[in-house]
Amino acid sequence: MAKTLSDIKRSLDDILTETVELTFDDAASSVAY
């Protein structure tokens, strides 16, 4: 079943958010230790 454009955009937004959060966590960990 094909995804709608909005579904795809939502998925990309989720991925982007997760990536930013992971990057931020990594940076915070590096500073903390």
C-alpha positions as a Markdown table, in Angstrom:
| # | Residue | x | y | z |
|---|---|---|---|---|
| 1 | Met | 0.0 | 0.0 | 0.0 |
| 2 | Ala | 1.5 | 3.3 | -1.1 |
| 3 | Lys | 2.0 | 5.9 | 1.5 |
| 4 | Thr | 0.5 | 9.3 | 1.1 |
| 5 | Leu | 2.8 | 12.4 | 0.8 |
| 6 | Ser | 1.8 | 13.5 | 4.3 |
| 7 | Asp | 2.7 | 10.1 | 5.7 |
| 8 | Ile | 6.1 | 10.3 | 4.1 |
| 9 | Lys | 6.7 | 13.8 | 5.4 |
| 10 | Arg | 5.7 | 12.7 | 8.9 |
| 11 | Ser | 8.2 | 9.8 | 8.7 |
| 12 | Leu | 11.0 | 12.1 | 7.6 |
| 13 | Asp | 10.1 | 14.6 | 10.4 |
| 14 | Asp | 10.3 | 11.8 | 12.9 |
| 15 | Ile | 13.6 | 10.6 | 11.6 |
| 16 | Leu | 15.0 | 14.2 | 11.6 |
| 17 | Thr | 13.8 | 14.7 | 15.2 |
| 18 | Glu | 15.3 | 11.4 | 16.4 |
| 19 | Thr | 18.6 | 12.2 | 14.6 |
| 20 | Val | 18.8 | 15.7 | 16.2 |
| 21 | Glu | 18.0 | 14.3 | 19.7 |
| 22 | Leu | 20.6 | 11.5 | 19.3 |
| 23 | Thr | 23.2 | 14.0 | 18.2 |
| 24 | Phe | 22.4 | 16.3 | 21.1 |
| 25 | Asp | 22.6 | 13.4 | 23.5 |
| 26 | Asp | 26.0 | 12.4 | 22.1 |
| 27 | Ala | 27.2 | 16.0 | 22.4 |
| 28 | Ala | 25.9 | 16.3 | 26.0 |
| 29 | Ser | 27.6 | 13.0 | 26.9 |
| 30 | Ser | 30.9 | 14.1 | 25.4 |
| 31 | Val | 30.8 | 17.3 | 27.4 |
| 32 | Ala | 29.7 | 15.5 | 30.6 |
| 33 | Tyr | 32.5 | 13.1 | 30.6 |
